């Protein structure tokens, strides 16, 4: 379940900003109190890219090696919308079952 939620959060960050650099994704997850290590993020980004959900572009950096910026593909956008709907349904169901009247 955590993996699916992590995918949802990562895709949501990329969707919100149109593209994202991995360290920016990690920073935003950390700000939301979802601590994720680089060793978890990079394989997940690679898996999403290989599944056709993401693509990337390289950008030269003035302070080091080129940076890889990820963005959603059309298929990734559709997958994100589907994950978001599923999350909303699950969240509503859990809230309904656990909220006191």
Buried (B, 14 or more C-beta within 10 A) or exposed (E): EEEEEBBBBBBBBBBEBEBBBBEBBBEBBEEEEBEBEEEBBEEBBEEBBEEEBBBBEEEEEEEEEEBBBBBBBEEBBEBBEEBBEEBEEEEEEEEEEEEEE
